[in-house]
Amino acid sequence: MTGTIRRVFREKFYGFIKPDSTGEPELFFHKSGLVGVIFESLCEGQRVRFDSVESPKGPRAQDVNVIA
């Protein structure tokens, strides 16, 4: 899937991604779910590619990487 970084909470090491798919809710992501990306370099509005996986608290983004 692809989407856009909507919010980044640097002090808590997580954020939210708005998927490009219409009607999909924003997905939570954690620093540990990044691949080849330094968390501190992420910016709101940045385009990313990711997998959506189920977690105990609902869907979240995993294997997040920046689209060049």
MMTF fields as JSON, N, C-alpha, C and O atoms, coordinates in Angstrom:
{
  "mmtfVersion": "1.0.0",
  "mmtfProducer": "UNKNOWN",
  "numBonds": 271,
  "numAtoms": 272,
  "numGroups": 68,
  "numChains": 1,
  "numModels": 1,
  "chainsPerModel": [1],
  "groupsPerChain": [68],
  "chainIdList": ["A"],
  "bondAtomList": [4, 2, 8, 6, 12, 10, 16, 14, 20, 18, 24, 22, 28, 26, 32, 30, 36, 34, 40, 38, 44, 42, 48, 46, 52, 50, 56, 54, 60, 58, 64, 62, 68, 66, 72, 70, 76, 74, 80, 78, 84, 82, 88, 86, 92, 90, 96, 94, 100, 98, 104, 102, 108, 106, 112, 110, 116, 114, 120, 118, 124, 122, 128, 126, 132, 130, 136, 134, 140, 138, 144, 142, 148, 146, 152, 150, 156, 154, 160, 158, 164, 162, 168, 166, 172, 170, 176, 174, 180, 178, 184, 182, 188, 186, 192, 190, 196, 194, 200, 198, 204, 202, 208, 206, 212, 210, 216, 214, 220, 218, 224, 222, 228, 226, 232, 230, 236, 234, 240, 238, 244, 242, 248, 246, 252, 250, 256, 254, 260, 258, 264, 262, 268, 266],
  "bondOrderList": [1, 1, 1, 1, 1, 1, 1, 1, 1, 1, 1, 1, 1, 1, 1, 1, 1, 1, 1, 1, 1, 1, 1, 1, 1, 1, 1, 1, 1, 1, 1, 1, 1, 1, 1, 1, 1, 1, 1, 1, 1, 1, 1, 1, 1, 1, 1, 1, 1, 1, 1, 1, 1, 1, 1, 1, 1, 1, 1, 1, 1, 1, 1, 1, 1, 1, 1],
  "groupList": [{"groupName": "MET", "atomNameList": ["N", "CA", "C", "O"], "elementList": ["N", "C", "C", "O"], "formalChargeList": [0, 0, 0, 0], "bondAtomList": [1, 0, 2, 1, 3, 2], "bondOrderList": [1, 1, 2], "singleLetterCode": "M", "chemCompType": "L-PEPTIDE LINKING"}, {"groupName": "THR", "atomNameList": ["N", "CA", "C", "O"], "elementList": ["N", "C", "C", "O"], "formalChargeList": [0, 0, 0, 0], "bondAtomList": [1, 0, 2, 1, 3, 2], "bondOrderList": [1, 1, 2], "singleLetterCode": "T", "chemCompType": "L-PEPTIDE LINKING"}, {"groupName": "GLY", "atomNameList": ["N", "CA", "C", "O"], "elementList": ["N", "C", "C", "O"], "formalChargeList": [0, 0, 0, 0], "bondAtomList": [1, 0, 2, 1, 3, 2], "bondOrderList": [1, 1, 2], "singleLetterCode": "G", "chemCompType": "PEPTIDE LINKING"}, {"groupName": "ILE", "atomNameList": ["N", "CA", "C", "O"], "elementList": ["N", "C", "C", "O"], "formalChargeList": [0, 0, 0, 0], "bondAtomList": [1, 0, 2, 1, 3, 2], "bondOrderList": [1, 1, 2], "singleLetterCode": "I", "chemCompType": "L-PEPTIDE LINKING"}, {"groupName": "ARG", "atomNameList": ["N", "CA", "C", "O"], "elementList": ["N", "C", "C", "O"], "formalChargeList": [0, 0, 0, 0], "bondAtomList": [1, 0, 2, 1, 3, 2], "bondOrderList": [1, 1, 2], "singleLetterCode": "R", "chemCompType": "L-PEPTIDE LINKING"}, {"groupName": "VAL", "atomNameList": ["N", "CA", "C", "O"], "elementList": ["N", "C", "C", "O"], "formalChargeList": [0, 0, 0, 0], "bondAtomList": [1, 0, 2, 1, 3, 2], "bondOrderList": [1, 1, 2], "singleLetterCode": "V", "chemCompType": "L-PEPTIDE LINKING"}, {"groupName": "PHE", "atomNameList": ["N", "CA", "C", "O"], "elementList": ["N", "C", "C", "O"], "formalChargeList": [0, 0, 0, 0], "bondAtomList": [1, 0, 2, 1, 3, 2], "bondOrderList": [1, 1, 2], "singleLetterCode": "F", "chemCompType": "L-PEPTIDE LINKING"}, {"groupName": "GLU", "atomNameList": ["N", "CA", "C", "O"], "elementList": ["N", "C", "C", "O"], "formalChargeList": [0, 0, 0, 0], "bondAtomList": [1, 0, 2, 1, 3, 2], "bondOrderList": [1, 1, 2], "singleLetterCode": "E", "chemCompType": "L-PEPTIDE LINKING"}, {"groupName": "LYS", "atomNameList": ["N", "CA", "C", "O"], "elementList": ["N", "C", "C", "O"], "formalChargeList": [0, 0, 0, 0], "bondAtomList": [1, 0, 2, 1, 3, 2], "bondOrderList": [1, 1, 2], "singleLetterCode": "K", "chemCompType": "L-PEPTIDE LINKING"}, {"groupName": "TYR", "atomNameList": ["N", "CA", "C", "O"], "elementList": ["N", "C", "C", "O"], "formalChargeList": [0, 0, 0, 0], "bondAtomList": [1, 0, 2, 1, 3, 2], "bondOrderList": [1, 1, 2], "singleLetterCode": "Y", "chemCompType": "L-PEPTIDE LINKING"}, {"groupName": "PRO", "atomNameList": ["N", "CA", "C", "O"], "elementList": ["N", "C", "C", "O"], "formalChargeList": [0, 0, 0, 0], "bondAtomList": [1, 0, 2, 1, 3, 2], "bondOrderList": [1, 1, 2], "singleLetterCode": "P", "chemCompType": "L-PEPTIDE LINKING"}, {"groupName": "ASP", "atomNameList": ["N", "CA", "C", "O"], "elementList": ["N", "C", "C", "O"], "formalChargeList": [0, 0, 0, 0], "bondAtomList": [1, 0, 2, 1, 3, 2], "bondOrderList": [1, 1, 2], "singleLetterCode": "D", "chemCompType": "L-PEPTIDE LINKING"}, {"groupName": "SER", "atomNameList": ["N", "CA", "C", "O"], "elementList": ["N", "C", "C", "O"], "formalChargeList": [0, 0, 0, 0], "bondAtomList": [1, 0, 2, 1, 3, 2], "bondOrderList": [1, 1, 2], "singleLetterCode": "S", "chemCompType": "L-PEPTIDE LINKING"}, {"groupName": "LEU", "atomNameList": ["N", "CA", "C", "O"], "elementList": ["N", "C", "C", "O"], "formalChargeList": [0, 0, 0, 0], "bondAtomList": [1, 0, 2, 1, 3, 2], "bondOrderList": [1, 1, 2], "singleLetterCode": "L", "chemCompType": "L-PEPTIDE LINKING"}, {"groupName": "HIS", "atomNameList": ["N", "CA", "C", "O"], "elementList": ["N", "C", "C", "O"], "formalChargeList": [0, 0, 0, 0], "bondAtomList": [1, 0, 2, 1, 3, 2], "bondOrderList": [1, 1, 2], "singleLetterCode": "H", "chemCompType": "L-PEPTIDE LINKING"}, {"groupName": "CYS", "atomNameList": ["N", "CA", "C", "O"], "elementList": ["N", "C", "C", "O"], "formalChargeList": [0, 0, 0, 0], "bondAtomList": [1, 0, 2, 1, 3, 2], "bondOrderList": [1, 1, 2], "singleLetterCode": "C", "chemCompType": "L-PEPTIDE LINKING"}, {"groupName": "GLN", "atomNameList": ["N", "CA", "C", "O"], "elementList": ["N", "C", "C", "O"], "formalChargeList": [0, 0, 0, 0], "bondAtomList": [1, 0, 2, 1, 3, 2], "bondOrderList": [1, 1, 2], "singleLetterCode": "Q", "chemCompType": "L-PEPTIDE LINKING"}, {"groupName": "ALA", "atomNameList": ["N", "CA", "C", "O"], "elementList": ["N", "C", "C", "O"], "formalChargeList": [0, 0, 0, 0], "bondAtomList": [1, 0, 2, 1, 3, 2], "bondOrderList": [1, 1, 2], "singleLetterCode": "A", "chemCompType": "L-PEPTIDE LINKING"}, {"groupName": "ASN", "atomNameList": ["N", "CA", "C", "O"], "elementList": ["N", "C", "C", "O"], "formalChargeList": [0, 0, 0, 0], "bondAtomList": [1, 0, 2, 1, 3, 2], "bondOrderList": [1, 1, 2], "singleLetterCode": "N", "chemCompType": "L-PEPTIDE LINKING"}],
  "groupTypeList": [0, 1, 2, 1, 3, 4, 4, 5, 6, 4, 7, 8, 6, 9, 2, 6, 3, 8, 10, 11, 12, 1, 2, 7, 10, 7, 13, 6, 6, 14, 8, 12, 2, 13, 5, 2, 5, 3, 6, 7, 12, 13, 15, 7, 2, 16, 4, 5, 4, 6, 11, 12, 5, 7, 12, 10, 8, 2, 10, 4, 17, 16, 11, 5, 18, 5, 3, 17],
  "groupIdList": [1, 2, 3, 4, 5, 6, 7, 8, 9, 10, 11, 12, 13, 14, 15, 16, 17, 18, 19, 20, 21, 22, 23, 24, 25, 26, 27, 28, 29, 30, 31, 32, 33, 34, 35, 36, 37, 38, 39, 40, 41, 42, 43, 44, 45, 46, 47, 48, 49, 50, 51, 52, 53, 54, 55, 56, 57, 58, 59, 60, 61, 62, 63, 64, 65, 66, 67, 68],
  "secStructList": [7, 3, 3, 3, 3, 3, 3, 3, 3, 6, 6, 6, 6, 3, 3, 3, 3, 3, 3, 1, 1, 6, 6, 7, 7, 7, 3, 3, 3, 3, 4, 4, 4, 5, 1, 1, 7, 7, 4, 4, 4, 7, 7, 6, 6, 7, 3, 3, 3, 3, 3, 3, 3, 3, 3, 6, 6, 3, 3, 3, 3, 3, 3, 3, 3, 3, 7, 7],
  "xCoordList": [0.844, 0.0, 0.888, 2.065, 0.304, 1.011, 0.159, -1.053, 0.814, 0.098, 1.004, 2.11, 0.505, 1.195, 1.309, 0.347, 2.484, 2.664, 1.789, 1.946, 0.875, -0.044, 0.433, 0.378, 0.9, 1.363, 2.544, 2.591, 3.505, 4.665, 4.823, 4.895, 4.876, 5.073, 6.478, 6.685, 7.436, 8.855, 9.19, 9.989, 8.59, 8.905, 8.396, 8.892, 7.408, 6.846, 7.253, 6.933, 7.96, 8.458, 7.352, 7.485, 6.272, 5.225, 4.564, 4.855, 3.672, 2.952, 1.78, 1.42, 1.187, 0.036, 0.203, 0.747, -0.281, -0.211, -1.629, -2.468, -1.903, -3.182, -2.99, -2.275, -3.615, -3.48, -4.104, -5.035, -3.574, -4.132, -5.501, -6.321, -5.757, -7.033, -8.175, -8.136, -9.178, -10.335, -11.083, -11.325, -11.438, -12.212, -11.393, -11.95, -10.098, -9.247, -8.933, -8.63, -8.997, -8.657, -7.149, -6.368, -6.753, -5.331, -4.766, -5.442, -3.523, -2.874, -1.762, -0.979, -1.703, -0.643, 0.634, 0.576, 1.783, 3.069, 3.999, 3.897, 4.908, 5.91, 7.286, 7.485, 8.213, 9.606, 10.11, 10.851, 9.719, 10.184, 9.656, 10.167, 8.638, 8.062, 8.677, 8.21, 9.726, 10.378, 11.442, 12.089, 11.619, 12.631, 13.471, 12.958, 14.75, 15.637, 15.352, 15.738, 14.673, 14.312, 14.701, 14.475, 15.276, 15.578, 14.354, 13.93, 13.794, 12.559, 12.655, 11.729, 13.768, 13.929, 13.916, 13.738, 14.101, 14.102, 12.711, 12.535, 11.717, 10.367, 9.724, 9.911, 8.96, 8.257, 6.804, 6.487, 5.933, 4.532, 4.446, 5.126, 3.598, 3.439, 4.309, 4.149, 5.228, 6.113, 5.347, 4.483, 5.661, 5.022, 5.763, 6.993, 4.978, 5.559, 4.84, 3.709, 5.54, 4.991, 5.016, 5.945, 4.005, 3.909, 2.977, 2.243, 3.017, 2.068, 1.128, 1.543, -0.128, -1.109, -1.244, -1.54, -1.024, -1.115, -2.064, -2.248, -2.651, -3.533, -2.693, -1.71, -3.097, -2.469, -3.585, -4.755, -3.252, -4.292, -5.137, -6.283, -4.569, -5.298, -5.877, -6.35, -5.846, -6.384, -5.282, -4.13, -5.637, -4.644, -3.532, -3.757, -2.318, -1.181, -0.297, -0.393, 0.562, 1.487, 2.79, 3.312, 3.311, 4.556, 5.395, 4.856, 6.697, 7.617, 7.47, 7.386, 7.441, 7.266, 8.585, 9.622, 8.54, 9.719, 9.291, 8.166, 10.187, 9.898, 9.928, 10.792, 8.981, 8.959, 9.829, 9.581, 10.847, 11.786, 11.163, 11.82],
  "yCoordList": [-1.181, 0.0, 1.243, 1.184, 2.361, 3.638, 4.64, 4.472, 5.686, 6.71, 7.873, 7.998, 8.732, 9.952, 10.025, 9.745, 10.401, 10.614, 11.801, 12.901, 11.579, 12.638, 13.309, 14.531, 12.49, 13.03, 12.211, 10.993, 12.899, 12.237, 12.766, 13.976, 11.856, 12.208, 11.766, 10.64, 12.659, 12.327, 11.855, 10.934, 12.47, 12.117, 10.723, 10.125, 10.198, 8.875, 7.822, 6.645, 8.238, 7.335, 6.647, 5.476, 7.356, 6.796, 7.892, 9.076, 7.471, 8.425, 7.743, 6.611, 8.464, 7.958, 8.21, 9.231, 7.249, 7.323, 7.33, 6.545, 8.213, 8.23, 7.44, 7.896, 6.254, 5.459, 6.184, 6.975, 5.899, 6.47, 5.888, 6.548, 4.657, 3.995, 4.777, 5.082, 5.095, 5.839, 5.031, 3.837, 5.684, 5.051, 4.304, 3.846, 4.172, 3.496, 4.446, 5.615, 3.975, 4.837, 5.064, 4.317, 6.09, 6.323, 5.127, 4.528, 4.794, 3.661, 4.139, 5.019, 3.558, 3.796, 3.149, 2.085, 3.771, 3.11, 3.459, 4.528, 2.538, 2.73, 2.718, 2.135, 3.35, 3.39, 1.996, 1.844, 0.984, -0.38, -0.964, -1.981, -0.334, -0.819, -0.203, -0.452, 0.602, 1.253, 0.347, -0.424, 0.444, -0.33, 0.634, 1.281, 0.726, 1.588, 3.067, 3.868, 3.437, 4.829, 5.175, 4.383, 6.337, 6.827, 7.61, 8.564, 7.205, 7.818, 9.335, 10.035, 9.838, 11.287, 12.037, 13.255, 11.329, 11.992, 12.077, 12.752, 11.402, 11.438, 12.801, 13.441, 13.232, 14.518, 14.328, 13.478, 15.117, 15.099, 15.483, 16.403, 14.763, 15.009, 14.121, 14.111, 13.375, 12.492, 11.273, 10.747, 10.825, 9.658, 8.393, 8.347, 7.37, 6.111, 4.907, 4.999, 3.783, 2.483, 1.641, 1.763, 0.783, 0.013, -1.173, -1.265, -2.072, -3.18, -2.887, -2.345, -3.242, -3.108, -4.475, -5.469, -4.519, -5.773, -5.591, -4.481, -6.683, -6.654, -6.725, -7.462, -5.949, -6.003, -6.088, -5.92, -6.344, -6.415, -5.136, -5.18, -4.004, -2.728, -2.294, -1.166, -3.178, -2.85, -2.793, -3.118, -2.376, -2.357, -1.348, -0.291, -1.702, -0.791, -0.97, -1.974, 0.004, -0.053, -0.709, -0.427, -1.587, -2.312, -2.252, -2.06, -2.413, -2.361, -1.047, -1.034, 0.044, 1.383, 1.858, 1.829, 2.299, 2.918, 4.088, 4.131, 5.013, 6.248, 5.979, 5.253, 6.567, 6.501, 7.629, 8.797, 7.287, 8.297, 9.158, 10.053],
  "zCoordList": [0.0, 0.0, 0.0, 0.356, -0.404, -0.352, 0.407, 0.542, 0.9, 1.642, 1.979, 1.455, 2.876, 3.268, 4.779, 5.495, 5.265, 6.701, 7.106, 6.576, 8.038, 8.479, 9.767, 9.904, 10.703, 11.985, 12.474, 12.296, 13.098, 13.686, 15.109, 15.325, 16.071, 17.465, 17.851, 18.304, 17.667, 17.84, 19.255, 19.426, 20.257, 21.639, 22.013, 22.968, 21.268, 21.56, 20.526, 20.687, 19.461, 18.42, 17.62, 17.264, 17.339, 16.49, 15.676, 15.84, 14.8, 13.97, 13.285, 13.608, 12.323, 11.594, 10.105, 9.683, 9.319, 7.864, 7.32, 7.761, 6.363, 5.655, 4.365, 3.472, 4.244, 3.024, 1.823, 1.976, 0.633, -0.592, -0.91, -1.549, -0.471, -0.738, -0.1, 1.092, -0.887, -0.4, 0.66, 0.488, 1.735, 2.787, 3.832, 4.83, 3.63, 4.61, 5.765, 5.526, 7.002, 8.147, 8.225, 7.635, 8.951, 9.199, 9.959, 10.795, 9.655, 10.302, 11.223, 10.867, 12.391, 13.352, 12.829, 12.212, 13.066, 12.84, 13.986, 14.587, 14.28, 15.326, 14.694, 13.628, 15.338, 14.871, 14.505, 13.535, 15.266, 15.019, 13.711, 13.243, 13.111, 11.862, 10.619, 9.508, 10.794, 9.654, 9.05, 9.76, 7.732, 7.025, 6.19, 5.277, 6.504, 5.733, 5.885, 5.034, 6.973, 7.225, 8.655, 9.57, 8.851, 10.192, 10.668, 10.016, 11.796, 12.295, 12.344, 11.934, 12.844, 13.009, 11.675, 11.66, 10.553, 9.241, 8.616, 7.602, 9.205, 8.645, 8.857, 9.892, 7.849, 7.911, 7.51, 6.678, 8.099, 7.695, 6.224, 5.767, 5.488, 4.063, 3.19, 1.969, 3.793, 3.041, 2.537, 3.239, 1.331, 0.728, 1.17, 1.19, 1.522, 1.992, 1.386, 0.909, 1.425, 1.045, 2.314, 3.112, 2.516, 3.758, 3.584, 2.6, 4.547, 4.638, 5.791, 6.815, 5.63, 6.705, 7.369, 6.706, 8.689, 9.441, 10.627, 11.127, 11.061, 12.233, 13.494, 13.565, 14.486, 15.803, 16.842, 16.497, 18.093, 19.128, 19.23, 19.679, 18.815, 18.895, 17.557, 17.424, 16.562, 15.242, 14.194, 14.481, 12.969, 11.901, 12.168, 12.757, 11.718, 11.836, 10.615, 9.91, 10.371, 9.253, 9.683, 10.761, 8.831, 9.084, 7.818, 6.728, 7.945, 6.807, 6.036, 4.808, 6.782, 6.203, 5.603, 6.265, 4.336, 3.73, 2.852, 2.354, 2.675, 1.933, 0.442, -0.05, -0.278, -1.731, -2.244, -1.944, -3.015, -3.524, -4.602, -5.133]
}
